[in-house]
Amino acid sequence: MSPSPDDLLCLTPGSFLIGRALTALPSPVLENCNYNNLQRYARLQQIYQHFWQRWQREYIAELQQRHKWKTNSSKPNVGDLVLLQEDDVPPLCWRLGRISRLFYGPNDGVPRVADVNTSRGCVRRPLVRLCALPTAEELEG
């Protein structure tokens, strides 16, 4: 980059986030391509894609954990509304479900696993893979 302030005016949020305009067509998935066989632009796209995959997997999950640490929330209950965290699906597309049964640890009596009713049937998931949605009382208080 040159030191000219005029050069900074053409930079957009998309330039920093994905390396091109936010309205541009998505790049092909380059995750499984050999880095050495890619041209410079494709290598950059592969790096961007890797960054966003890690951000989605690690940072969003970390936010959920921090929320749990900072609040005095009660243990999950049967009937609680939750999102099912899925690795290969963006967070906005995670399935919505309601806890129908809890399974407790044998030694500590702490719930570890839940059966969750979704629109596609009942699934069993560890609680660490569920994101509890706030209740109306929590939102008001």
Disulfide bonds with the S-S distance in Angstrom:
none
